[in-house]
Amino acid sequence: NAKETGTTIRFWADPDIFETTTYDFETIARRLQEMAFLNKGLTIELTDERVAPEEVVDEIVSDHAAAPKSAEEKAAEVAAPQK
């Protein structure tokens, strides 16, 4: 039995402070993946609770995740012929 440890953070954007309170889940997930990759041993569990419970998307990113692709790598993928 592993002892669970960690910190839970819930964020609600205040419309009085932020211009927009709408966020793209994929953008946030990608940013957290980059953070986890750069911080050895860090595991982040991201849950989008803005949707109905049956539609909740859980994503866990850690330092074991693939390194984020550079703009050059993404461009090479787009330019490469499809098999």
Buried (B, 14 or more C-beta within 10 A) or exposed (E): EEEEEEEEEEEEEEEEEEEEEEEEBEEBBEBBBBEBBEEEEEEBEBEBEEEEEEEEEEBBBBBEBEEEEEEEEEEEEEEEEEE
